[in-house]
Amino acid sequence: ERDSSNGKKSDQEWISSSKINALMHALIELRRDNPTAKCLIVSQFTTFLSLIENPLKESGFTFTRLDGSMAQKKRVEAIQCFQSRLGIPLQKNSVSTGVTGWVRSMMW
């Protein structure tokens, strides 16, 4: 069953995968070993970025997202938020947008 408001599967239908389980295990270990560490999650598929939102939230992670569907101003805000806040340890990026955004932010 899909949520009629956005066409996506509802949260009750969430089924994890070995890739997501491995990612979550690594992130939880990183947070345990170094609570102030920050991490970039990069995926070629924006669908994967959406899929990992539930397990990230359930594990208590805060994060920003950077992908091609975002307006340029929102992309800059996401990068600045990740760079400046101690409370945002994760940023999820699509490959092309993340690379372009991070290269531009390092050049300025």
Backbone as CSV, one residue per row, in Angstrom:
resi,resn,N_x,N_y,N_z,CA_x,CA_y,CA_z,C_x,C_y,C_z
1,GLU,0.846,-1.184,0.000,0.000,0.000,0.000,0.882,1.234,0.000
2,ARG,0.483,2.226,-0.787,1.265,3.449,-0.885,0.520,4.605,-0.239
3,ASP,1.260,5.537,0.305,0.692,6.743,0.878,0.194,7.598,-0.285
4,SER,-1.080,7.914,-0.293,-1.653,8.641,-1.424,-1.129,10.067,-1.536
5,SER,-0.610,10.626,-0.469,-0.136,12.006,-0.520,1.187,12.159,-1.260
6,ASN,2.037,11.129,-1.234,3.333,11.273,-1.893,3.718,10.081,-2.767
7,GLY,2.897,9.071,-2.834,3.180,7.928,-3.692,4.234,6.979,-3.157
8,LYS,4.736,7.210,-1.960,5.778,6.360,-1.380,5.150,5.340,-0.450
9,LYS,5.880,4.261,-0.209,5.413,3.252,0.735,5.358,3.853,2.129
10,SER,4.396,3.419,2.907,4.279,3.922,4.270,5.382,3.343,5.141
11,ASP,5.631,4.008,6.274,6.696,3.603,7.186,6.490,2.184,7.725
12,GLN,5.228,1.730,7.853,4.975,0.409,8.408,5.499,-0.700,7.508
13,GLU,5.724,-0.410,6.244,6.171,-1.423,5.305,7.692,-1.487,5.189
14,TRP,8.393,-0.775,6.033,9.851,-0.709,5.944,10.467,-2.078,6.132
15,ILE,11.293,-2.488,5.183,12.064,-3.721,5.275,13.506,-3.367,4.981
16,SER,14.402,-3.669,5.893,15.803,-3.333,5.725,16.471,-4.274,4.727
17,SER,17.725,-3.971,4.426,18.524,-4.815,3.533,19.901,-4.997,4.152
18,SER,20.682,-5.910,3.601,22.025,-6.137,4.143,22.896,-4.893,3.967
19,LYS,22.708,-4.160,2.883,23.486,-2.930,2.657,23.153,-1.882,3.724
20,ILE,21.885,-1.696,4.008,21.475,-0.717,5.017,21.896,-1.176,6.405
21,ASN,21.764,-2.466,6.693,22.199,-2.986,7.995,23.693,-2.763,8.203
22,ALA,24.495,-3.004,7.172,25.945,-2.804,7.274,26.273,-1.325,7.476
23,LEU,25.591,-0.456,6.748,25.809,0.988,6.903,25.465,1.429,8.318
24,MET,24.316,1.006,8.811,23.896,1.402,10.157,24.850,0.873,11.219
25,HIS,25.310,-0.346,11.054,26.271,-0.918,11.997,27.549,-0.063,12.032
26,ALA,28.046,0.304,10.851,29.266,1.117,10.778,29.042,2.501,11.396
27,LEU,27.891,3.118,11.134,27.611,4.448,11.683,27.471,4.409,13.204
28,ILE,26.819,3.392,13.713,26.650,3.264,15.164,27.997,3.042,15.840
29,GLU,28.846,2.221,15.238,30.196,2.015,15.789,31.003,3.309,15.746
30,LEU,30.917,4.034,14.641,31.635,5.306,14.523,31.179,6.275,15.607
31,ARG,29.874,6.378,15.803,29.338,7.283,16.826,29.794,6.852,18.215
32,ARG,29.833,5.535,18.471,30.275,5.033,19.772,31.751,5.351,20.001
33,ASP,32.588,5.122,18.974,34.027,5.306,19.109,34.455,6.774,19.064
34,ASN,33.703,7.598,18.329,34.048,9.011,18.192,32.765,9.820,18.049
35,PRO,32.153,10.203,19.173,30.852,10.872,19.147,30.826,12.197,18.385
36,THR,31.962,12.821,18.167,31.978,14.101,17.455,32.295,13.953,15.964
37,ALA,32.504,12.729,15.501,32.834,12.501,14.083,31.661,12.874,13.187
38,LYS,31.995,13.326,11.991,30.993,13.614,10.971,31.210,12.650,9.816
39,CYS,30.153,12.404,9.063,30.219,11.406,8.013,29.392,11.845,6.813
40,LEU,29.919,11.600,5.629,29.175,11.815,4.390,28.715,10.461,3.870
41,ILE,27.456,10.354,3.547,26.924,9.156,2.910,26.637,9.549,1.470
42,VAL,27.300,8.902,0.534,27.164,9.259,-0.875,26.568,8.075,-1.622
43,SER,25.558,8.362,-2.429,24.930,7.321,-3.221,24.631,7.853,-4.613
44,GLN,24.753,6.984,-5.582,24.377,7.331,-6.949,22.859,7.444,-7.067
45,PHE,22.144,6.802,-6.155,20.690,6.721,-6.239,20.030,7.534,-5.129
46,THR,19.248,8.534,-5.496,18.553,9.333,-4.490,17.513,8.498,-3.749
47,THR,17.031,7.433,-4.371,16.087,6.537,-3.704,16.731,5.925,-2.465
48,PHE,18.013,5.583,-2.563,18.713,5.020,-1.407,18.791,6.058,-0.286
49,LEU,19.012,7.329,-0.653,19.055,8.380,0.363,17.724,8.453,1.111
50,SER,16.633,8.272,0.388,15.314,8.274,1.027,15.122,7.034,1.898
51,LEU,15.576,5.887,1.419,15.400,4.633,2.164,16.106,4.640,3.517
52,ILE,17.246,5.301,3.600,17.998,5.243,4.864,17.522,6.268,5.890
53,GLU,16.567,7.118,5.528,16.090,8.110,6.489,15.461,7.464,7.718
54,ASN,14.604,6.456,7.536,13.959,5.806,8.688,14.965,5.187,9.645
55,PRO,15.884,4.340,9.175,16.819,3.760,10.144,17.727,4.806,10.803
56,LEU,18.067,5.867,10.083,18.874,6.920,10.697,18.111,7.590,11.835
57,LYS,16.857,7.934,11.565,16.027,8.566,12.604,15.816,7.635,13.781
58,GLU,15.522,6.367,13.502,15.285,5.388,14.567,16.517,5.190,15.444
59,SER,17.700,5.390,14.876,18.944,5.235,15.638,19.401,6.543,16.267
60,GLY,18.601,7.585,16.139,18.897,8.850,16.799,19.883,9.751,16.070
61,PHE,20.108,9.506,14.786,21.014,10.355,14.020,20.274,11.575,13.479
62,THR,20.963,12.695,13.466,20.471,13.876,12.760,21.279,13.982,11.478
63,PHE,20.672,14.524,10.431,21.361,14.556,9.144,20.797,15.658,8.261
64,THR,21.567,16.012,7.266,21.102,16.888,6.199,21.133,16.076,4.911
65,ARG,20.473,16.598,3.893,20.425,15.908,2.608,20.802,16.901,1.514
66,LEU,21.543,16.405,0.540,21.965,17.224,-0.589,21.748,16.402,-1.850
67,ASP,20.811,16.828,-2.696,20.603,16.121,-3.962,20.141,17.091,-5.036
68,GLY,20.075,16.605,-6.259,19.789,17.442,-7.417,18.411,18.051,-7.451
69,SER,17.487,17.550,-6.641,16.139,18.112,-6.639,16.053,19.395,-5.817
70,MET,17.096,19.707,-5.076,17.092,20.880,-4.209,17.506,22.128,-4.987
71,ALA,16.879,23.251,-4.625,17.282,24.537,-5.193,18.711,24.848,-4.742
72,GLN,19.427,25.620,-5.534,20.822,25.950,-5.223,20.961,26.539,-3.827
73,LYS,20.050,27.421,-3.432,20.121,28.033,-2.103,20.009,26.979,-1.009
74,LYS,19.120,26.006,-1.180,18.957,24.929,-0.187,20.192,24.039,-0.135
75,ARG,20.831,23.833,-1.288,22.068,23.036,-1.308,23.150,23.712,-0.483
76,VAL,23.305,25.021,-0.694,24.316,25.777,0.058,23.995,25.718,1.549
77,GLU,22.730,25.883,1.906,22.333,25.823,3.315,22.643,24.455,3.920
78,ALA,22.402,23.384,3.168,22.676,22.037,3.677,24.166,21.845,3.940
79,ILE,25.002,22.325,3.033,26.454,22.212,3.204,26.911,23.040,4.405
80,GLN,26.433,24.268,4.499,26.828,25.130,5.612,26.364,24.570,6.947
81,CYS,25.170,24.004,6.971,24.640,23.411,8.196,25.527,22.254,8.647
82,PHE,25.890,21.401,7.712,26.741,20.252,8.028,28.120,20.694,8.501
83,GLN,28.687,21.704,7.843,30.038,22.156,8.182,30.086,22.871,9.523
84,SER,29.033,23.598,9.877,29.114,24.462,11.047,28.536,23.880,12.328
85,ARG,27.584,22.990,12.237,26.914,22.498,13.446,27.545,21.212,13.957
86,LEU,27.767,21.192,15.238,28.279,19.971,15.860,27.194,18.910,15.946
87,GLY,25.933,19.320,15.971,24.838,18.378,16.135,24.391,17.698,14.851
88,ILE,25.000,18.000,13.703,24.633,17.373,12.434,25.804,16.500,11.988
89,PRO,25.832,15.242,12.421,26.988,14.398,12.107,26.942,13.737,10.735
90,LEU,25.777,13.756,10.056,25.657,13.047,8.785,25.128,13.957,7.694
91,GLN,25.657,13.766,6.499,25.060,14.388,5.329,24.928,13.326,4.263
92,LYS,23.734,13.236,3.674,23.456,12.267,2.618,23.529,13.015,1.294
93,ASN,24.335,12.525,0.375,24.543,13.200,-0.900,24.309,12.272,-2.073
94,SER,23.713,12.827,-3.128,23.741,12.108,-4.396,25.134,12.347,-4.978
95,VAL,25.612,11.448,-5.796,26.998,11.505,-6.264,27.310,12.822,-6.954
96,SER,26.602,13.164,-8.002,26.962,14.359,-8.781,26.730,15.636,-7.992
97,THR,25.634,15.740,-7.278,25.351,16.957,-6.521,26.311,17.104,-5.360
98,GLY,26.586,16.017,-4.658,27.485,16.083,-3.515,28.881,16.481,-3.902
99,VAL,29.401,15.891,-4.950,30.756,16.220,-5.391,30.820,17.667,-5.832
100,THR,29.864,18.092,-6.653,29.850,19.478,-7.122,29.714,20.440,-5.957
101,GLY,28.790,20.154,-5.050,28.577,21.040,-3.906,29.790,21.147,-3.008
102,TRP,30.429,20.013,-2.717,31.585,20.044,-1.830,32.787,20.703,-2.496
103,VAL,32.985,20.480,-3.788,34.096,21.139,-4.482,33.892,22.630,-4.458
104,ARG,32.676,23.090,-4.745,32.399,24.532,-4.719,32.591,25.104,-3.326
105,SER,32.146,24.390,-2.292,32.270,24.934,-0.947,33.719,25.007,-0.500
106,MET,34.560,24.112,-0.980,35.973,24.148,-0.619,36.725,25.225,-1.387
107,MET,36.208,25.593,-2.552,36.876,26.600,-3.374,36.575,28.010,-2.884
108,TRP,35.462,28.214,-2.170,35.068,29.557,-1.760,35.794,29.927,-0.540
